[in-house]
Amino acid sequence: MEPNALGLSRKLIAKVEPEANIFERYGVSSYLSLLAISVHPSMRQRRILVILSRCLFTLGRSRGHTLFITSGTNHYSSRSAMKAECECIHALAYADYKDDQGRPIYNPPAPHTQIRILASKM
Ligand SMILES: CC(C)(COP(=O)(O)OP(=O)(O)OC[C@H]1O[C@@H](n2cnc3c(N)ncnc32)[C@H](O)[C@@H]1OP(=O)(O)O)[C@@H](O)C(=O)NCCC(=O)NCCS
């Protein structure tokens, strides 16, 4: 929860994920949540995100989870999850996430313009 990229995104997810009413929407009492994957810049675009996400999905299913939730703060990770059949159940534009003085709190460069809460039954 420190004011670095990970801490800021954790705070954002802690605000936005409950707004998606996941328990009521899917009638579950628990779900598997992927908060963040970060791939070292030198290793990006080699399908590591895709492979790790698939492994997590398989592991979750083998442990009896029925619902997978991921919080897509990154345009590409969200797009990748939606390509893998996750549906977007809630979103917040970064332009609308502001502090008391109206300044944006989480302000990554385009194309990262919103956080999406993505869900898939397992
Ligand atoms: C987002 C991130 C995890 C992606 O990891 P990665 O291992 O490079 O992603 P993959 O190689 O598995 O690519 C997945 C898809 O996204 C696309 N993609 C990923 N990065 C991209 C980029 N910079 N530009 C265009 N497309 C990109 C890939 O082409 C692929 O698309 P496809 O399935 O249509 O072929 C990585 O860029 C990262 O660590 N970013 C910083 C941390 C972050 O924002 N994490 C996400 C928090 S939810």
The ligand as an SDF file (V2000), in Angstrom:
LIG
                    3D

 48 50  0  0  0  0  0  0  0  0999 V2000
    0.8460   -6.2420  -19.0370 C   0  0  0  0  0  0  0  0  0  0  0  0
    1.9890   -7.2550  -18.9590 C   0  0  0  0  0  0  0  0  0  0  0  0
    1.8340   -8.1090  -17.6910 C   0  0  0  0  0  0  0  0  0  0  0  0
    1.8900   -8.1500  -20.2160 C   0  0  0  0  0  0  0  0  0  0  0  0
    2.8040   -9.2320  -20.0670 O   0  0  0  0  0  0  0  0  0  0  0  0
    3.4420   -9.9630  -21.3340 P   0  0  0  0  0  0  0  0  0  0  0  0
    4.0250  -11.2530  -20.8530 O   0  0  0  0  0  0  0  0  0  0  0  0
    4.3270   -9.0260  -22.0570 O   0  0  0  0  0  0  0  0  0  0  0  0
    2.1270  -10.2370  -22.2310 O   0  0  0  0  0  0  0  0  0  0  0  0
    1.9640  -11.3860  -23.3370 P   0  0  0  0  0  0  0  0  0  0  0  0
    3.2300  -11.5040  -24.1310 O   0  0  0  0  0  0  0  0  0  0  0  0
    1.4420  -12.6350  -22.7050 O   0  0  0  0  0  0  0  0  0  0  0  0
    0.8650  -10.7180  -24.2890 O   0  0  0  0  0  0  0  0  0  0  0  0
   -0.5210  -10.8570  -24.0990 C   0  0  0  0  0  0  0  0  0  0  0  0
   -1.2340  -10.1000  -25.2270 C   0  0  0  0  0  0  0  0  0  0  0  0
   -1.0500   -8.6780  -25.0330 O   0  0  0  0  0  0  0  0  0  0  0  0
   -0.3890   -8.1060  -26.1440 C   0  0  0  0  0  0  0  0  0  0  0  0
    0.5770   -7.1220  -25.6510 N   0  0  0  0  0  0  0  0  0  0  0  0
    1.2640   -7.1760  -24.4800 C   0  0  0  0  0  0  0  0  0  0  0  0
    2.0300   -6.0870  -24.3490 N   0  0  0  0  0  0  0  0  0  0  0  0
    1.8030   -5.3290  -25.4610 C   0  0  0  0  0  0  0  0  0  0  0  0
    2.3070   -4.0780  -25.9150 C   0  0  0  0  0  0  0  0  0  0  0  0
    3.1820   -3.3690  -25.1870 N   0  0  0  0  0  0  0  0  0  0  0  0
    1.8430   -3.6090  -27.0930 N   0  0  0  0  0  0  0  0  0  0  0  0
    0.9360   -4.2870  -27.8270 C   0  0  0  0  0  0  0  0  0  0  0  0
    0.4330   -5.4980  -27.4540 N   0  0  0  0  0  0  0  0  0  0  0  0
    0.8660   -5.9990  -26.2860 C   0  0  0  0  0  0  0  0  0  0  0  0
    0.3230   -9.2730  -26.8360 C   0  0  0  0  0  0  0  0  0  0  0  0
    0.5420   -9.0170  -28.1930 O   0  0  0  0  0  0  0  0  0  0  0  0
   -0.6880  -10.3780  -26.6130 C   0  0  0  0  0  0  0  0  0  0  0  0
   -1.7770  -10.2040  -27.5130 O   0  0  0  0  0  0  0  0  0  0  0  0
   -2.3700  -11.4360  -28.3480 P   0  0  0  0  0  0  0  0  0  0  0  0
   -2.8770  -12.4310  -27.3120 O   0  0  0  0  0  0  0  0  0  0  0  0
   -3.4600  -10.7860  -29.1460 O   0  0  0  0  0  0  0  0  0  0  0  0
   -1.2540  -11.9840  -29.1530 O   0  0  0  0  0  0  0  0  0  0  0  0
    3.3840   -6.5410  -18.9840 C   0  0  0  0  0  0  0  0  0  0  0  0
    3.4130   -5.6030  -20.0290 O   0  0  0  0  0  0  0  0  0  0  0  0
    3.7040   -5.8360  -17.6680 C   0  0  0  0  0  0  0  0  0  0  0  0
    4.2710   -6.4210  -16.7520 O   0  0  0  0  0  0  0  0  0  0  0  0
    3.3480   -4.5350  -17.5660 N   0  0  0  0  0  0  0  0  0  0  0  0
    3.6110   -3.7330  -16.3830 C   0  0  0  0  0  0  0  0  0  0  0  0
    2.8060   -4.2160  -15.1810 C   0  0  0  0  0  0  0  0  0  0  0  0
    1.3300   -4.2450  -15.4490 C   0  0  0  0  0  0  0  0  0  0  0  0
    0.7350   -3.2660  -15.9240 O   0  0  0  0  0  0  0  0  0  0  0  0
    0.7140   -5.3880  -15.1160 N   0  0  0  0  0  0  0  0  0  0  0  0
   -0.7160   -5.6030  -15.3110 C   0  0  0  0  0  0  0  0  0  0  0  0
   -1.4650   -5.3240  -14.0730 C   0  0  0  0  0  0  0  0  0  0  0  0
   -3.0800   -5.9860  -14.2340 S   0  0  0  0  0  0  0  0  0  0  0  0
  1  2  1  0
  2  3  1  0
  2  4  1  0
  2 36  1  0
  4  5  1  0
  5  6  1  0
  6  7  2  0
  6  8  1  0
  6  9  1  0
  9 10  1  0
 10 11  2  0
 10 12  1  0
 10 13  1  0
 13 14  1  0
 14 15  1  0
 15 16  1  0
 15 30  1  0
 16 17  1  0
 17 18  1  0
 17 28  1  0
 18 19  1  0
 18 27  1  0
 19 20  2  0
 20 21  1  0
 21 22  1  0
 21 27  2  0
 22 23  1  0
 22 24  2  0
 24 25  1  0
 25 26  2  0
 26 27  1  0
 28 29  1  0
 28 30  1  0
 30 31  1  0
 31 32  1  0
 32 33  2  0
 32 34  1  0
 32 35  1  0
 36 37  1  0
 36 38  1  0
 38 39  2  0
 38 40  1  0
 40 41  1  0
 41 42  1  0
 42 43  1  0
 43 44  2  0
 43 45  1  0
 45 46  1  0
 46 47  1  0
 47 48  1  0
M  END
$$$$
